Every structure is written in C-alpha cells, then in structure tokens.
Amino acid sequence: MAYVDAMARPDETTAFYNPLDPGYVADPFPHLSEMRDLAPVQQTLAGPWALFRYDDVFRLLRDPALSVDDVNADLSVSQRAVMYEEVFGDDMLRPDTSILNTDPPDHTRLRRLISKVFTPRAIEALRPMIQRLVDDALDQMAADGTTNVVDRLAFPLPFDVISEMMGMPDSDRDQIRDWSEALVKTLDPILTEEDIRAAHRASVAMDAHITEVIEWKRSSPGDDLMTRLIEAEEDGDRLSAEELRDQVVVLFVAGHETTVNLVGTGIYELLRHPDQLRLWRDDPSISPNAIEELLRFVAPVQFSRRIATSDLDYGGQTIGKGSFVLAGLASANRDESHWGPTANQLDLTRESAGSHLSFGNGIHYCLGASLAKLEGRIAIGSFIERFPHAKVVGEPVWNGRINLRGLQELMVDVDGSG
Ligand code: HEM
C-alpha cells in the first residue's frame, strides 16, 4: 500500500503530479497544464520520472539509447517493484517478450515480421468489413433509441476487427474483455496490490487461452495474422513459441483497448462541440484531418514509458541511469509552446494536427496507427451522418484509468428527441 499512500500525501510547497485528485480522469487536462508550467520534468512520488512538455516527450521517444526492457531498470528505486516483490516474493512474473517491451535487435526482428501484415494495402482491404460492422452497430443503436455508444459501437468494433484479423475462433468476448481490462490496468502509473494480483491472474489465464488458440490455429490455418506469425515461428528460429504467444496477446490487447477510447471519447467530444460536429457532417472530406485532431485532443493512451540506460539531462535535472521515465503524450498534445494559444481547443481543421504524439514516436511508433485511424474515421463519420441530431443523455461514466483513459458509458439519444 506504500505506493498509493505516498501519492496521497502532498508536499504543499511543490507542484507534483497527482492523478488521484477527484475528477482527474474526467478531465486531466488542467492538472497536466499545471505540470507543464510548474514542474515539467519531475520525479513523481511513486518513483518514475515524468515529462510533460512536447519537446521533452518528443526527444525522449526518439532517443535510440533508451530501453523498454525491465532488465535495464534499477528496481531499487521503483515502488512498483517493491509492491511486486511484496505480492509475489520469489515467484516474480515472467519477462514479457512482446514487441512493446523489447529492445533492438529483437525489437527490429519482431517489428519486421509484424509490419509485413500491417501494410497500407492490407489495412485498406479491411474497409468493407469495418463499414459492415459499423452499419450493424448503428442499426442496433437506431432500434435502441437511447443507447450506450461504448457497449454498442466503441468497444465491439475494434474487438471484432482485431479478432477477425487475427483469425480468432468465436471466443468468449466477455471473458477476454475482463482479462484484458485487468492487464491494461498495470499500465497506470499508480497501482494497488489487488490490481497487481488481478493482472497476474488475468495474465496466466490469457496465456493459457492464447496457447490453446495457437494450437488450434496450427491445425486450421487461414489467411490471417496469426497464421502468418505461426509460419514465421515454424520457419526457423525467428520467433520462439513464447514470443509468438506474447505477440498474439499484445496485438489483441493493443488492437482494442486503445481504439475504444478514440471512438467513445471522440464521439463524446464532437457531441460537446456541435460547431465541430457540423463541420465534419457538412464536409466528410475533412475526416482524415478531423481524426488526427480528435487523436490529439483525446489522447487514448496518455503515457508511454522508457528506461534510462545512462544518466539523462532534461530541463537541467539529472534522470539517473535505470530510472523509469513516463512520456506525457496527452500533455504534449496540449502544450501551448508547440500548438500555440489554441492548444486546448478542438479544431478539426487544425493544419498541424498530425504532429500529435498519440501514437508515440521513434522505433515503437504504433504499428496499428493506420488501422486505428480507419476504424475511427468510419465509426465516427458514419455515426454523425446517421444520427445528425444525437444528444448526450445524463453524465457519461469514465473508466477510471489514468493511462488508457476513456468512457465506460456514454448514453446517447440518437434522434435527439428526448
Ligand atoms: C487509437 C488507437 C491507438 C492508439 C492511441 C495507440 C497508441 C500506441 C502508442 C502510444 C504506442 C507506442 C508505445 C510506446 O511508445 O512505448 C503504440 C504501440 C503499438 N501499437 Fe498502438 N495504438 C492504437 C491502436 C493500435 C491498434 C489498432 C493496434 C493493432 C492492431 C496497435 C498495435 C500496436 C503495437 C503492436 C505497438 C508496439 C509497436 C512497437 O513496440 O514497435 N495499436 N500504440
């Protein structure tokens, strides 16, 4: 519990990052703005350093000398490591070999393999499938009248798209959703012991499930991403069995736990900014830029993290070798020194919108960026075209996550008649 207690005990004289403030998840941006002004480079009370300004975040993400592999972390300064040790003792979690947590040269090898499947042509070929899934969801919503946009559209769409791409069997969606939810909670900068235990249980269950699915796929290969990865594994030692399983898990989780927030929060922001909604509805050709601006504004992944492999100098402060460093993507996206005085306004015609950091930057730049943008454009564009008078009903419910911040419930009257 030491981890959470430390975050809750403010030093009144210093500005410090405190996502435990009530209301933070509903609107983190005023607090992030304060951090940019008063403590843009800081060691948080939970241990990791955090960067909040665009230029610092950009520089960190592009620095090839940094690591994402926990073996390079100095765990003696990590309160999270202390908690993991308290929970697991010697029975620590196995290392994750997914692309997201791997450094070159392994990262380069994994990225080459996976990016072969995420070509622009392959993504574009998914358009009819995505449109069909969206149209079905919109039909259900029309029949509902008043409906939860997250349950009907924002969550099932990316989940079904990645399931189809991977060639997953028709599996227990609710079960996988629960595991995945417990797993991504560990991406938050603050955890409780129960979060750690729940993530461990989910990881064991998910690993066992995916191992079974891979075995099934070996005997019934198809024209899908999992079959391609299995072929790479069988094609020599380019992918070990453990690596194969970890890539399937990470693609599956990254494929839906992020895009749900773009679609859900994106629709909410448009309904709150009717002038912007009208712009898109009246001229759908602006959708490529509009989706970049929504990505900037919403930041479905609010932080990524790196590990310093040598002492670093940011803002005149020394970040020691082995430290975890959080890259404040959402904060960078609202930094006035990069975006100018309109940084906190939603402007679907903003010229430089595409320079947001929502997909990260550098060698770990999101592999699913084109897919996520295509899903977002089709889902949001079709929603506003079909329901031009939709209105939010009551207050939306946030998912309580600091990193993968998004909506859990967004009730909307699709006819706007209520
Ligand atoms: C709006 C939706 C999405 C957002 C905001 C997002 C965000 C991100 C970010 C910030 C990173 C970099 C993490 C880092 O710097 O450490 C990343 C990496 C990654 N994303 Fe996404 N993502 C989205 C959708 C997707 C989808 C749909 C897929 C796959 C189907 C995907 C697959 C990946 C993979 C495999 C990586 C790891 C790349 C690497 O380590 O080289 N993402 N994503």
Residues whose N, C-alpha, C, O or C-beta is under 5 A from the ligand:
A	BS01	HEM	I99 L100 L251 A254 G255 T258 T259 L262 P300 V301 S304 R305 L357 S358 F359 G360 I363 H364 Y365 C366 L367 G368 L371 A372
